Amino acid sequence: MAAPSDKLADPNFLAFVARGLNDEKHERRSEGLSFDPPNPSQRHAAILDSLAFLLVSQLEKQIIAVGVVVIEDPDPAKVETQIIVAENKTPLDASIQKQQPPVAGKRDSPPHLRPHIVYGTGSPVERELVDLEIALITYSWPKLKQRMMKNKRHLNFIDVVADVYGVLAQERIDLDSEGRDLLDTLQKSSASERDLLQEMTAAAREAAEALQRTPTRLNAVELRTNLQVLLIGRNTLQKHTSLVDVWDQYTRHRLLQKGAQVRKKPDVLRWLSKVSSIREHYLHIAQIPISPTLSGLLLRGVKVIVLKNPPPVRKFSLDRDELENILVSAGCEFIAKDKSEKSIEKFLDKLVVAHGKKVTDGKLDVSITVPVHCECLLLVHLHQQPAVPYIGVSKLSCGFCRMYFAAYREVTRVEFYARGSHGQTGPWTLPVLGDATLSLEIRQKSSQSTAASGEVAQEDENPLDLVRQERENVRAEKFRSADRVETSFV
């Protein structure tokens, strides 16, 4: 058995033990601990984070990281921009490597991006941007369906709006006094807010119906339009926090009165944000062709590289006495203050739950497949390359990745950043740099840390008016399609 001092110098082992430090009540939805990228990288950061988010298509446990390398060479044929993509576990869709960003090599970009481009209208560049958004919606179809319909949240929204427009609150004999008071507040919303809610209800219903169908181009166009309505509604509602708070309270009260189990507090803004997030992230990457700096990267030619990430199998063994020695040596305050049997056993129990294993003959033996997290894998790949000093990630990074980035910056003096961290831990493997000396220094720093514990231009046109126009166009096209199908059977 390795001595505690040896294991304290092994970040992989410390990552295994640190699973017991996770806060069970932690809210993963929080913005987390910022990596504070420097100002010059802010625009790159938003675009790369959005690109990583848009590459997610799996329903569960898929995290993607994206980086950019800019190759300069006296020979114009060798000048290129490389988009490097990494993923934690699931093999990425092979079609990603075949994708080329829109408007590459084009110079007729509009001076600014309109909030909403009606399908089938606009300049050639704008049409290509709309085609890109439709392709992204089609690619993300299963994930969009999950975000829209999980736990029937779309029906909760539709039902609450129906109540707002329904019988006056004080006449609702099926509600208790608290429910009537909450509904009365919602029914006293302004006329403009009520009109928007009605449009949002129609959009939510039509979006849910579209997601039940095959992701054809026409269905994707219809979904795009309705997602825009929901995004506009989200942006409006988030300015009225008191109204949103009452909305969530009424939703919960309504569900409880119907006998439903409510494990989490309803959060209409979070649901709307999740549903419309693809639209918001698309608007970030749509800034590329209209940016003098970023569009220049595309004019040179683009190559997409997907990194392989075969996860190694690691084995760990730990008994109760060794665990106590390690935690005390690592300076864990709650153990140092209270070395009671109960506190050690409680920590060991949390490790058992975290790793899904049992203690046998006094030992916890674990054999797990542990990937290098995609942002760290990408950081190692980009080391000493002419890269944009920011890595986009589809989700907040874990606490270990945050420590590794900090150790990398301290050892290499290279200011590389990522989006931020939720502070929690998970299965984790230490990345290895090609430079053995630097790799050892970063390993030591990581051990010490672990042990210590785009703007969218505003138009005179109302984007909601544009969406209304597009919805009518889509409905007309659906009727024409239905007529063509009927005629074909005559």
N, C-alpha and C positions, 0 to 999 in steps of 0.2 A: 504493500500500500504506500502510495506517495505521501510524503510528509505534508502537513498543512501549508508550510512555507512554499513548497513546490506547486501546490494547487492554487495558492494565492497568486502565483505568477502566471497562471494559465487563464487567459480571458475566456476560453471556451468552457472551462469548468466553472468559473465564476458566473458565467451566463446561465449555466445549468442550475446553480444554487440560487441565483437571484430571482428565479421564477417565484420563489416563496415570498418575495418582497412586494409583489404586485398588490395594489390597492383594489380590493374587491368592489368598492363603491365608486371606482374611477369612471368618469364620464368621458368616453372616447370621442364624443362629438365636440369636445372643447377645441379651441384653436391651438392649444398645446404651447410648448416652449419654442419660441422663435429662434431660428438660426441667425437672424438679423443679417441678411445679405446686404452688401454695400449698395448704395444708391444707383451706381451705374448699371447694376445687374437687375434692377427691379423689373424692367420690361421683359428682359429675357426670362426672368424667373416666372412671371405670370404665364408667358407663352409656353415654356417648357413644362410647367406644372399642368397646364391645360392639355397639352399634347399627351402627357402621360395618362391623365384622367380619361381622355377620349379613346385610348387604346385598350381600355378595360372592357372586356366583353363577357367574361365568365361570371356566373351568378354569385360565387362565393370565393373568398380567399385568394384573389388575384391582385397582386401589387406590381406596378410597372414603373420603371425609372427611365428617363430619357436625358441624353447629353448631346452636345454638338461639338464637333471638331472641325476647324477651318484650316484646310490645307492650302498653303501658298507655295507657288513654284514659278521660276522664270518661264517655264514652259506652260503656256495657257492650257494645254491639253491635260496637264496634271493638277490643275487647280480645281478643287472641289470642296463641297461641304458634306461632312458625314454626320448623319443622325444615328446615334448609337442607342440601342434599346436593350434593356435587361428586364428580367422578370423573376420572381421568387421561385416558383415551382412549375406551374403549368406551362407547357410549350406554347409559345405565341403562335397565332395564326400565321401560316406561311405566306399569306397574301400581303402581310405587312411589308415584307422586304420588296415586294413588287410595286408598292405604292410610291408615286412621285407627288410631291406637294403641288397644288394647283398654281397656275400662273408662273411657273418656273420659266425664266427666260423672256417674260413679257414685260413691256415697259408702259403699256397704256392703262396703268392702274388709276382708279378714281382718286381724287385728292383726299377724300375721307370716306369712311364707311358709314352707310346709312343704317339706322337702327333695324330696319327690316326691309329686305329686298323681296318684292312679290315674285313668286315663281314665274318664270317665263318672261321677265322684264329685265331691264338694265343693260349695262355695257357687257361686252364679252367676258371681262374679268369678273364682274358681278355674277354673271350666269355661272361661271366656273365655281365661284365661291358657294353659290346655292347648291350646285351639284355636289360639292364636297360635303356640305352639311347633310344633304340627303343620303350620301354614302355613309356618313358617320352614324346617322340615325338607323339605317338598315343594319350596319355592323353591330350596333349596340342594342338591337331589338329585344333580346331576352332580358338584358339588364334593365332596360327602360320599363319593360312590363313588370318586373319585380319591384322597381321603385314606385311605380304608379299604384300597384294593386296589393302590395304587401299588407297583411292584416286588415284588408278592406278599408284602407285609409281614404281612398277616393270616394267610397260610399259614405263614409263619415262626413266628408266635406260636402258632398251633394245633399245629404240629409239635413245638415245644419242650415245650408242655404235655403232648402225647402221650408224649414221651420221659420226662418227669417221672413220669408214671403208668405207664410201661411197664416193661420188663425192668430189673432192678437194674443200676446203672452198671457194677459190677465184672464183670458177666456179658456185657457188650456187647463181643463180639469184633470188631465192625465199627468200634469207636472206638479211638484210640490212648490212651496213658496220660493225656495232658493232657485229652482229651475225657472220659474216664471220671471223672477227678477233678472236673471242672467239673459234670458231670451228677450225681455223687454229692452235691455240695454242694446242688444244687437239690432233689434227692430227699429231703434231710434237712430241708426246710422244715417249719414247724409244720403241724398238721392244719388249722387255720383258714385258713392261707395256701393250702394245697393245695385246700381246698374252694372258696375264692374263685377260684383259677385255673381250676378245673373250670367254674364258672359263667361266668367270663369267656370261656372257650373256646367254650361254647355260644352266648354272646352274639355273639362275633366271627363265628362260622359263620352264625348266623341273620341278622345284620346284613348280611353280604356277600351272602347269598342274597336278602334283601329288596331290596338295591340293584340287583340284576340285573333286578328286575321293574319294572313301571310304578309311578310314585309315586302310587298311590291312597291314600285316607285310611286304610284299614285297614293297608296296608303301611307308611305313615308312623307309625301308632300302634305297630306292631310294632318298627320301627326305633328310635323314641323310647325304648321300654322297654329295648332292648338297649344303646343308647348310655348309658343311666343305669347299667347294670351295669358297662360299661367305664370310666365316670367314677369310680364307687366303687372299682373295682380300681386305677385310676391313682392315686387319692388314698391308697390303702393302700400300694401298692408304693413310692411316692416317699418313704415313711418308712423304707424298708429299702434304703438306698443300696448296701450291700455285696451284698445279694442281687441287686439290679438289675444291678450291675456284672458279677457272675458270669453272669447271664442273657445279657447282651450278648456276653460273651466266648464263651459256649457256642454262641450263635446263629451267631456268625462262624466258630467252629471247625467247626461242623456243616456250614455252607455250603461252606467251603473243602474239607472232606473229600469233599463230593459233587461237587467240580470246578466250583463256581459262582464267578463273578467277584464279589468284594466290594470295591467302590470306596469305599464309606463304611462307617464303623463302625456296626453295628446299634445302634439306640437305642430300646428298647421303650417307655420313658417318653415320648419325643418322639412316637412313633407313636400311643400312647394319648392323648396330649394333643391331637394334631391331630384324631383321630377323634372325641373327645368334646368338642371345643372349642365346638361349636354349643350343646351342652347347658349348658356353663359360662357362655357369653355370654348365653344366654337367661335364666339365673338372675339375671344382673345387671340386665337391663332389666325383669324381672318384679318388681323392687323398686319400680318407679315407682308403681304404684297403692297400695302400702302405706306410702309415704313421705309424711308430712304436707307436706313442702316440694315434692317432685316431683309428687305427684298433683294439687296445686293448679294446676300448669301445664296439665294436661290438662282440668281442669274449665272452663277458659276458652275452649276450642275450639282446634283444631289445624289448621294449614295446612302441607302439605309442598311445598317449592320445590326443584326440581332445576336447578342452574346449568348453563348451556351452557359448553363448554370447547373451542372450535374451535382446534386446534393450528396455530400459524403455521409456515411453512417458513423456515428460516434457513440462510444460506450462510457458510461459514468457509473461509479459505485460510491456509496456514502452510507456511513452508519451514524447513530445518534451522537456518540462521543466526538467523532470527527467533525460532524456538523457544528457542534458547540464550539470546538476549538477554532474552526474556520471563521465562524461569525464573530467571535470575540477578537480574533487576530485582525479581522477586517474592520473592526471598529464599529460594528453595528450597535448603536446605543441601547436599543430596547433589550438586547441580549446582555450587554455589559452591565446594565442596571439590575437586571432580573435574570439570574442564571437558573431559575427554577425549572424543575422537570416539565412543568406545564407549558412554559413559553417555548422550550425547545421542541416538545412534542407537537405543539400547535404549528410551528414553522415546518416541521417534517411532514405533518398532515397536508399542509398547503402544497408542498412539493409533490406529494403523492397524487393529489388532485390535479395539479398542473401538468404532470407528466403521464397521468393515466396508468400508473403502475402501483404495485403493492410492496410493502416491506416484507421481505422474506428472510428468516434467520437473522433478524436484527439489521438487515441491510436493504437499502434501496438501490437496486440495479436497474439501470435504464439504457436501452439501446435505441437511439432515435436517428432519423434522417434529418439532418440540419442543413438547410441551404445557406449560402452566403446571401445576405439581404441585397436586393437588387441595386439600391443606391450605393452600397459599399463596393459591390462588384464593379459597378460603373466607375466609381472613383478610382479603383485600382487600374482599370483599363485606360482611364484618361490621364493617369499620372505621367507627367513630362510630355504630354501632347499639347498642341496649340488649341486648347479647348476653351469654350465659354465657361467661366468659373462658377457654374451653377448647374445642379442636377435636378431636373424636374421629377417629382414623385407623385403618384396618383393618390397616396394617402400620407398622413403624418408618419414620420419615422419613429422607430422604437427608441427607448432610452440608450441602448447599446450603440445604435447607429449614430446617435447624437454624440456620444462619447468618442466614437472612432473618428468622426469628422473633426472634432476638436483636437484629438491627438495628432491627426494628420496635419492640421494647420500648424500646430505647435512645432512639430518635428521638421516638416518640409518648408515652413514659412510661405506656403502657397495658400492663398485665401480662397478655398473651395467651400461652397455652401450648398445646403438643400433647404427644403421648405420649413421644417420645424419638427417637433417631437411631441407625442402624447405622453411621454415619460414612462410608459409601461414597458414590460419586457416580454420576450417570447423566445422560442428556440432560435439560437443565433450561433454563427460560426465566424471566427476571426478571418478577415480577408488577408491575403499575403501579397505584398508588393514584389516585383521582380528584383528590386534592390534589397539585398539581404540585410544590410546595415540599417537602412531606414525602416525596414519591416520589423526588425527587432526593437528599435526605439519606439515605434508606434505600438507594438505589442506591450511593451513595458508601461507606456503611458495609459493604454487602454486598461491594463490590469489595475493600475493605481486609481483610475477614474471609476472603474466598476466596483472596486472594493470600497471606495469612499461612498459609494452608493449610486391693362389696356383701355384706354379710353375709347368710347364710341361717340362719334360726332352727333350733335343734335340737329335735327332737321326741322323745318317749319311744318312738315307733314307730321301728323299724329300717327305713331307706329300702330296704335290700335285700329285706326281707320284703315291702314294698309292691310292689317291682318283680316279685318272684316271683308275687305275686297277680295283677298286671297281665298277666304273660306267660301265665299260665293262661287269663285272660279273653280275650286276643287269640287264643290257639290255639283256644279254644272257638268264637270268632266266625268264625275261618277255616274250621273244620269245618262250621259252620252255613251259611256262604256256599257251600262246596263242595256241600253237600246241596241247597241251593236251585238251583244250576246243574244238578245231575244231574236233579232233579225236573222242571226246565223242559224237559228233552229226552224225558221219559217220555210 
